[in-house]
C-alpha cells in the first residue's frame, strides 16, 4: 500500500493522493480546477521556543527580538512593546527564527491568531506559544493568510485544540487543516478582490468610528450649552426671562448630601426593601438595571439608605469616572438601601433631581471630581467637601424643566446615532466574514477555468 511506503518510494500519483483530501471528506464543493488539500501538504509547520533556563527578556534593543503572542496584532505584530534577548540566547534559539515569508499562528491560550511579521522583525525568535507556517509552496502568502483568518479555518483550529490547563493546538493538527487550493493565478485574483472590497469597507468603518469617537465630545458640548443657558436662549426670549434669573449656588445649599437614614425602629426586620449594589447601576444609561430584594434587618445598619427621587452618585474610583449614577425610582415598601460607596443627593425646592442627574453624569463634573479625589491608590474617593462646595449656576425650576426636555431629546438622538454606527460596524465585520467565505468557494467572480488545474501543479511540485 502507498501509505506504508517511504515518501521517496512513492510515485507522483501516490504522492498526489496523499496530498489531496478524499472526495468523501471534502467540506464543500469548489470549482473544477481547484482541489482540496491539507496545510501540511503545501507547507511545513514548526514550533517556537521558550527561553533557556536563566535567560530573561529585556527592553533594551539588542538587535535580537523575541516575538510573544501578546505582540500579535491585526495579522501583524505590534512593534511598540517588543522584547529582546542577548546574542548568546539568540544563537541557542537559532532554529526558531521566523521570516517575513512565513505566517505565525498562536497555539496556546488565544488559539488561531495568524499574521505576517513586519520586515524589521525578519529573523526574530518566535515564542513557544506559537508556530510558524514555513516553506510554503503553491500558495500565495496573502491568500493563505486570508483563508487561515476565515471562520472555516478558525473553526477547524478551535475544534482541534486540546483543552488541558489551557487550550493547546498541536502542530500535527495544524498540518491537518483542510483548505481549498485554487490555481496560483486565481489565488492572486482572489487576494486582489478581497483587498479591494475590504478597503471600501475599512473606509466606511473608519468614518463610522470617527463618528463614535466624537460621541462624548458632542455630548459634553450639549451639556455645556445646557448649563450655560445657551440651549434655552429662545425659551427665555419667548417667556421674557432674563439670565439674571440664574443664581450661583453651592450644591450643599440646594441639596442634602447623605441625608439621615429613615427611622426603622417600628419596622419589622422581615420587611422587604429594595437593594442596589454598585453593579446595579449602568454607567451607559445612568439607570438602575439590576435591583435586588433584601430584608430590612440585613441592610439597615451597614448600608446607605435612600428614598424615591434621590440621586445616587458613586464616589469611589473607577466607578465614579465611569459615570455610575442614577435617579432612584419606585422602591419596595418605599425603602431603599445600597452600597456605602454611594453619595445620596436629595434635592431641595430649587433643584430638579433630573437636572442634577445630568450635572453629576457630565464628564466635566466627573473630571473635576477626579481631580479632588483623596485616599490610597485604587481606593480613592470623592470627598464630601467637594460635593457640598461644588458651584452651580442655577436657573429657575421652569427653565430647568425646559433644559431637561431639550437635553433628553438631543442625547436620545445622539444615542440613536451611536447605536446605528455600532451596529453598522458590527455588520461590516460580518460582511468581511461573508466575503472570505465566498472567496474560498470560488464565488467572487474571479475564477477562470482556463487556468491550469491546481491538482496538476500540485502533482508536478510534489
N, C-alpha and C positions, 0 to 999 in steps of 0.2 A: 504494500500500500504506500501511496505517496507520502502519507503522514508519518511514516516510520523512517523515511529516508532522510539523510542529511541534506541540508539546503543545497549544497554543491552538486548533489546527485540528482536533483530534481530537473525535469525537462522544463522548458519555458512554459508549456501549457500547465504543468503541475504547479509551478510557482504562481502562475496567474490564478489558478483555482484556490490556492491558499490565501491569496491576497484579496480575492473577491468575497463578498458576503453572499451566501447561498440565497437563491430567489425566495425561498420559504421564510428566510429570516430578515428580508429587506423590509424596513419600516413603512415605506410607501413607494409608489411608482415615480420614476424620474424619466426625463426624455431619453429617447432610444440611444443616443450617442453618449450618454452618461453611464456611470456604473457605481455600484456600491462597494466600498472598501472599508478597511479599518485604519485608524490613525497610525497604528504601529507598522502598517504595511508601506506607508509612504513617509515615515519619519522614525527617528529614534527618540525614546523618552528617557531622560536621565535626571536623577535627583540632585538636589542641592546638598549642602553640608553644613553642619553646625561647627562652631569654633572649637578648636582643640582645647583640652583642659588647661585652665590657667590663662587663656588668652581672652582679651576683652575688646569690645568695640569702643571707639572714641570719636570725638567730634573733630579732631584735628585732621585736615585734609592731607593724608599721606600719599595720595595718588593710587590707593588701593581700596576702592569702595566695596562695601558689603551690602547687598540688597536684601531687605526684610519684607515680609508680607505687608507690614504696615506702610511700606513705601509704595506699594502698588496703588495706582490711582488712574482712573479713566482710561484704561487699556494702555497705560504707560507707567512711568514712575515719577513720583513727586521727589524732585532733587533737593528740596529745601531742608530735609532732615536726614539726609544720607549719613550713615556711619562709616567709619573707615577702620582698616586693620593695618598692622605693620607689614613690612616687606617679608619678614620671615614667615608669618602666618599665611601671607598670600602665596608664597611658594609651596607651602604644605598643602594648600587647598587649590592648587593649580588646575586640577582635573574638574573643578566645579565652577568654572567660569561660564558666563553666558554672553553671547554675542548679539549684535544688532540684527542678525539673520535668524535668531531663534524666537520662540514665543514662550513666555513664562506661564505657569499655571499653579495656583495655590492648591495645596493638597492637604492642609490641616487647618482646622478651625473654620475659616471662611473658604469653603470649597468652591473652586471653579473660577476664581479671578484670573483673567487672562490678559496678556498685553505684550507689547514690544518695548524694549528698553531704548532710551534715547542714546544718541551716538556718544555723548560724553561719558556714558557708563559702559561702553563696549569693553568687555573683558572683566567686568565686575564679578565678584563671587556671589553665588546665589544661596540663600538660606536653605536649611534642611526642610523647612515647611513649604517648599515649592519645588517644582520640577521644571525642566526646560524641554521643549519640543524642538529638536535639532535635526540636522541632516535631512531637511525637508525636500522631497522630490515630487514632481508633478503637481505641486500646489503653489499657487500664488500666495505669498506670505500673508497679505492683507485679506485675501479670500478665506484662508484658513482661520485667521483671527476672527473674522466676522462669523463664520459658521460655529466656532467654538463659543462665541457670545450668544448664539441663538438659544431659544428655550429648548429646542430639540436636543442640542448637545449638553446644555447646562443640566437638563433633567437626567440625562444619562450619567453625568458626573455625580449628582446628588444621590441617585439610586445606587450607584456603585460604591459610595463612601461607606466604610465600615465604622460604626459608632463604638468606640471604646471609651476612654475617659474623654476624648474629643473625636469628632469626625476625622477620618483619615482616608485619603484616596490613594490606593496602591498604584505603583507605576504600571503594573501589568493591566490594571483595569483602565487606565488612561489609554494604553495601547489598543484596548478592545473597543474603544469608542467608534461607533459606526458613523460613517459620513458619506454623502453623495459626492462623487468625483466627476465634474464636467470636464470637457476638453480645456486645455490651458487658455486658448483664446476666449472661450466662453467665461472662464473664471475672471479674466481681466474685464470683460464687458459687464459682468455682474458687479464687480467692485466699483466700476465707474458709475453704474446705475444707482447702486446703494448710496454712494457718496454724494451723488447729485441730489437724490431725494432727501438724504439726511441733512445736507447743507441748507435746503429750504426749510426743513422742519426746525433745525437749530436756530435759524434766523428768526423764525416765528417764536420759538421758545425764549430766545433772548429778549425779544420785545415784551413778551408776557412777563418774564421775570423782572424786567426793569419796572414794569407797572406794579408788580407785587412789592418790589423793594421800596417803592415810593409810598406804599400804603401808610406807614407810620408817620412819614413826613406830612402827607396830606391830612391825616387825622390830627396831628399836632397843630397844623395851620388852622383847621376848622375850630379847634378848641381855643386857640389863641384869639381868633376873631370873636369867638363867643364871649370870652371873659374880659375882653377889652371894649365890648359894646358894638363892634363893627357889624356883627350879624343882625343886630336889631335896630340899626340906624333908621331904616324905613319905618319900622314899627313905632319908634319914638316920635318920628315926624308925624305919623298918622294920628297918634294919640296925644300929641303936644307934650311929650315927656322930655325933660332935659337930662343930659349926662350928669347934671348936678345932683340928680336923684341917687346916683351911685355913691355909696359910702365905704370908706376903708374901715374894715373891722378885723380884729383878730379872731381866728377860728374859735378860740376859747370863749369869746364874748357871745357868740351866736349858736353855740353848740356845746352840749355837755360831753366831755370826753371820759369814757369809762364811768358812767353813772352808777349809783349804788345798786346792788343786787336787790331783787324783789324779796319781800318778806315771805319766807316759806314755812313759818312756824306752824301755821294752821293747815298746811297741806300735807297730804299723805305721801310718804316716800315711794309708794307704788304708783303714783300718778305718772302717766306717760307724758313725756315732753319731747320737743324737737332737739336734736343734737347735730351740730355741724363741725366735723373735723376740718382741718385745713384742706384736705384733699377734696372736700365737697364744694369748694369754690373754684369756678372756672376762670382762669386768667384770660381766656379768649372772649367769653361772653359777659363776664362780670356778673354771673348769676350763680345761685345755688344749684348744683347738679346731682349731688349725692346725699340727700338728707337721711339722717338716721333717727330711730326712735329709741329712747332710753328712759329709765325710770328716774324720777326726781332724786331719790335717795343716792343714786350712783353719781350724780353730776353736781349737786347743789353746792358742795363745799370746795371742789377742786377745779372748777371750770368757770369760764366767763359767761355771765348772764346777759341776755339782751331781749328786747321786745320787738313786736312787729313795727316796721317802719324805720328801725335803726339801720345805720350804715356800719358795716364791719370792714375793717381795713387791716390787712396783715402787716405786722410791724417788724418781722424777722426776715433776714436775708436767707435764701434768694426769693422767697415768696413775695416780699414787698416789691422788689424790682420787676418781678413777673406780672404784677398787676392784680394780685388776688384781693378782691374786694367785692362787696355785694350789698344790695338793699334787702333787709330781712322781710320776707313776705309772711304768709299765713303760717302760724305756729300751732302745734298740737297743744290744746288747752291754753293757748295764748302765751306759752312759756318756751323760751329757747336758751340753749347753752352751747358753748363751743370752746375751742382751744383757747388757752390763755395768751396765745400769740396774736390775738385779735385786739385791735383798738375798737371800742364800741363808741360810735358817734351818734348822739341823739340831738337832732336839730331843734332849735328854738323857733319862735314865731316868725323870725325874719329870714329863715333859711329853709329852702326846699331840700328834702333828702335826695331827690333826683339830681338837683343842681350840684349838691355836694358830692354825690357819687361820681359825676362827670369830672369834678375837680380832682378828687383823690385818685381816679383812674388815669388821669392825664400823665403823659410822660414827663412834663415839666415838673409836676408835683413830686413824682417819684424820683426824678433825678435830684431834685433839691433835698428830698428826704434822705436819699442815699448819702449825700454829702455830709449830713448831720448825724449819721449812724454812730453808735458807740458800742463798745464791747469787744470781746475776743473775736479773732478771725473765724468765720463760719457760724458765729453765734451773735452777730451784730444786730442791733435793733434800733428802730427809730425812737428817740426819746420823747417822752410825753410833753416836755417843754417845747420841742419843735412844733408839735401838733397844736398846742394851745396858742402859740405866738404866731402861727402862720397867718400872713396878712391876706385878706380877701378884699377885692374891690367889688362890693356887693350891690347889685341893682335891687329894685323893688321886687316883691314876690310876683307881681303880674308880669314883669319883664323876665324874671327867672323862668316862669312858665313858658313864655314865648321862646326864650333861648333853648330850653329843654326840647321843645317841639321841633325847632329848626335843627338842633344838633342830632336828634334822633333820626330825622329824615335824611340828613346828609350822611351820617355814619351808616345808616342802613343801605344807602346806595353804594357807599364805598365798600361795605362788607359784601354786598351782592357782586360788585365788580371783582373783588378779591377772590371770591369763591368761583366765579366764572373763569378767571385766569388760572386758578389752581386746577380746576377740572380740565381746562384746555391743555395744561402742561402734562397732566396725567394721561390724557388722550394721545398726546404726541408720543409719549413713551410706549403706549400700546400700539400706535401706528408703526413705530420703528420695529417693534417685535413682529408685527404682521408683515412688514416689508422683508425682514430677514426670513421669515417662514416661507414666503412666496419665492424669494430669491433661490432658496435651496430646494425648491420643487421645479425650478425652471419656468416660473410663471411671471417673470418681469418683462417678457417680450424680447429677450436678448439672445435666445438660443438660435443657433444656426446648424441645421442638420448636416450641412456640408463639411463641418469641422471633423477632423479625424477623431473617431471614437476614443473615448478615454481609456477603454479597456485595451485597445491596440497599443496605445502609448505606454500604458502601464506594463503590458507584456514585454515590450521592447526594453523598457528600463530595467525590469527585473531580470 
